[in-house]
Amino acid sequence: MDTKEAAEYLGFAPFTLRRARTTGRLSGVPPPMYRRMGRKIVYEKQWLDQWLAQFEPQTSTAQNISNKMKEPQHDDYIPK
């Protein structure tokens, strides 16, 4: 699939996916693999699925916040 189709599949704007190829970051992680064929950029669906699989499914934003609150912010913090 091309950049526009891949971006739609991942839920990003095509510009965001193009920019990720140059910056090396998309949503805080390396972007999905792609193949350059001349001037054309091609993404395979399995590569996009592999990239998406690294993110844990969430039922709500509150779930993400409560998980972060359980983790200590600083290992060296000792209350007085």
Backbone torsions as a table, in degrees:
resi	resn	phi	psi	omega
1	MET	NA	153.3	-179.0
2	ASP	-84.1	-178.6	-176.2
3	THR	-60.7	-42.7	-178.7
4	LYS	-63.1	-45.4	-179.8
5	GLU	-66.5	-41.4	179.8
6	ALA	-65.2	-42.2	179.4
7	ALA	-61.8	-43.7	178.7
8	GLU	-62.8	-42.4	-179.9
9	TYR	-61.8	-39.0	-178.8
10	LEU	-84.6	-15.8	-179.9
11	GLY	89.9	25.4	178.3
12	PHE	-119.3	164.5	172.1
13	ALA	-77.1	148.2	178.1
14	PRO	-54.5	-39.2	178.5
15	PHE	-59.5	-39.8	-179.5
16	THR	-63.2	-41.5	178.7
17	LEU	-68.6	-39.6	176.6
18	ARG	-63.2	-43.8	179.8
19	ARG	-63.6	-37.2	179.8
20	ALA	-62.6	-31.2	178.1
21	ARG	-66.0	-29.8	-180.0
22	THR	-90.9	-33.5	-178.4
23	THR	-85.8	-24.2	-178.0
24	GLY	79.6	13.3	179.5
25	ARG	-137.0	137.9	173.4
26	LEU	-145.2	118.4	-176.0
27	SER	56.7	35.7	175.4
28	GLY	81.9	3.4	179.5
29	VAL	-133.5	166.2	176.1
30	PRO	-58.9	142.1	-178.8
31	PRO	-69.9	167.9	179.4
32	PRO	-65.3	156.2	177.6
33	MET	-66.0	153.9	175.9
34	TYR	-148.6	167.9	178.0
35	ARG	-123.5	133.5	175.6
36	ARG	-98.5	125.1	177.7
37	MET	-121.4	89.7	-172.3
38	GLY	70.6	-120.8	176.7
39	ARG	-92.5	-9.5	-175.9
40	LYS	-87.7	137.2	175.5
41	ILE	-104.1	131.6	-177.8
42	VAL	-127.6	132.6	175.0
43	TYR	-112.5	137.4	173.2
44	GLU	-95.2	142.0	-176.8
45	LYS	-57.5	-38.2	-179.3
46	GLN	-64.1	-32.9	176.8
47	TRP	-68.3	-39.5	179.0
48	LEU	-67.4	-40.7	178.0
49	ASP	-64.2	-40.0	177.0
50	GLN	-62.6	-41.2	-179.4
51	TRP	-64.8	-43.5	179.7
52	LEU	-65.6	-32.1	-175.5
53	ALA	-64.4	-18.4	-178.9
54	GLN	-74.3	-14.6	-179.4
55	PHE	-95.3	131.8	-179.8
56	GLU	-74.1	136.7	176.2
57	PRO	-66.2	144.5	179.4
58	GLN	-128.8	148.4	175.4
59	THR	-94.2	-23.5	178.7
60	SER	-161.7	164.4	175.7
61	THR	-66.5	-33.6	179.6
62	ALA	-60.9	-35.0	178.0
63	GLN	-61.5	-43.2	179.5
64	ASN	-65.1	-42.4	-179.9
65	ILE	-65.8	-43.6	-178.5
66	SER	-66.0	-34.5	176.7
67	ASN	-66.5	-38.2	179.3
68	LYS	-69.6	-34.0	-178.0
69	MET	-69.6	-27.6	-179.6
70	LYS	-73.0	-26.7	-178.9
71	GLU	-82.2	137.2	177.2
72	PRO	-66.3	140.9	-179.2
73	GLN	-78.0	-37.3	-179.1
74	HIS	-135.8	127.6	179.6
75	ASP	-68.3	-28.3	-174.7
76	ASP	-93.0	5.3	-179.7
77	TYR	-77.9	123.9	176.9
78	ILE	-126.2	116.0	-179.3
79	PRO	-66.5	147.4	-179.7
80	LYS	-93.0	NA	NA
